[in-house]
Structures are given as structure tokens and as C-alpha cells.
Amino acid sequence: MRLHNLKALLGSLLLFLLAVFLDHAIAHHRPRFTAGPWKQAHATFYEGGSGTFGGACGYHDVVQEGYGLETVALSNALFNNGQSCGACYDIKCVDQPQWCKPGNPILHVTATNNCPPNWNQASDNGGWCNPPREHFDIAKPVFLNIAEYSAGIVPIEYRRVSCQKKGGIRFTITGNPYFNEVLVWNVAGVGDVVSVQVKGHDKLKWTMMKRMWGQRWVTDAKLVGESLTFRVLASDKRYSTSWHIAPKNWQFGQTFEGKNFR
């Protein structure tokens, strides 16, 4: 009986080590995300605060969660139904020397919100976020870093860039035993998340979570009482697996730190 248990334990350990090895091998065979080409668009600014600038992406407080006020709301053409939440961009004001800051400084921002269409106004006269326009509505406190408030709207150049984060990916678990909700934040690399899977140490096998909105993911699978592992897939097809980061006695409302993209 003891020999049987030892063999089972060694088998489980071997499978775990193999899984970790494959995670490492696959993740590191894909190239790291690099900055994209500069493109043309326009930018405006909007009012708000640290607790509201993350609205459509589901972030609680953009300052406390490490994004700062350097955030932006994306038009639907860029927002991609919430998948772009967490993506990072370089933005600079161009071609308007009377409005742009001298030297065309670059503002580094994270997408944390959505700029919805305004069908009551024309796309070139107030409906700046109407499809198919690619538009950036920048948090007012940092818009002044690249242009004057009095400009209202300015032409810009932008590019997608890698997100630099301190520490690992964070997973904040809320909800109840019958409806589990996980906010995924502080994601480095490409920044956005395509899918999230969760696995327990006992009965819960790998389970695909559903995007509820922004970077909030849900499942009705039973997570309570399980030591939880999360696997995050980014839009550049790289993934990161955070093994057993939530102990068996985890509680709703807690945040756990996992492995980040490099």
C-alpha cells in the first residue's frame, strides 16, 4: 500500500515537473512583443479620477493597481470588446505647433476604458469615437503632457508598445461559491489578455473562464477549497502559468500574485 502511494506521488510529481517544463519551453520559444509601427489618429481628453478611469475594463483604481493616471479610453475600433484592456501605447501630438507641446513629447499610456460612440454627432464634429475612427480619449490629468487643453482635439501619432510592470500578474477573486469572478491586472508584455484558465489541486481540472467584461473573468465551477493555478494567454500567443498561487483556504476579496510575462 505504501509502495503504491509512493508510485502515485512520484507520478504526480513527474507530471507537474513536465507541465512546468513545457510551460517554460513554449513561452520562451515565442518572441517577446516589440513596438509596432507609428500610425495616425486623433486624441481628446475626459474628466474623471483614479476610481473611474478603469470603468469599462473593470479595474477598481488605476493608481492603486499600478497604472497611474497615464491611462486612455479607446474608441470601439481599438477597444475590441474589452480585449484591448491593459494594452500599452506611445502617443505624441503632431502637426499642430500651436497646440502640441514643444518637442512633441511622448506619452506612455495604458488602455483602461472605452470611449463609446456618440451617434447624435457627426464623426468629424463631436462624434470622435464613432466607428470606424481610431481615437484616444486621454485622462485629463496627463493630456496636458502632450497638448494644451484649449485645443480640444489634436492629431496624434501612436504605436502599440510593450507594457513594463513591477511584480507579477495579479488575480483578484470576488463573487461567491456559485459564481466566481477574477480580475486580471498588472499584465506585462503585450498587456492584454485573450483567455484565462483555472485549475485546482484536487477535483477541479483545467477550466476555461469566460470574459464577463473588460479584464473580469468568470466561472461557475467550484473553486472553493482548491489551491488555484491560473493560466493566462496574451494576444501575442504567449502564455504564463502561475502554479498554486492561491492556497486551499483562500477567501473572496483576496488578490494573489503570479508569474508575469518578460
Buried (B, 14 or more C-beta within 10 A) or exposed (E): EEEEEEEEEEEEEEEEEEBEEEBEEEBEEEEEBEEEEEEEBBBBBBEBEBEBBBBBBBBEBBBEBBBBBBBBBBBBBBBBEBBBBBBBBBBBBBEBEEBBBEEBEBBBBBBBBBBBBEEEEEBEEEBBBBEEBBBBBBBBBBBEBBBBEEBEBBBBBBBBBBBEBEEBBBBBBBBEEEEBBBBBBBBBBBBBBBBBBBBBBEEBEEBEBEBBBBBBBBBEBBBBBBBBBBBBBBBBEBBBBBBBBBEEEBEBEEBBEBBBBE
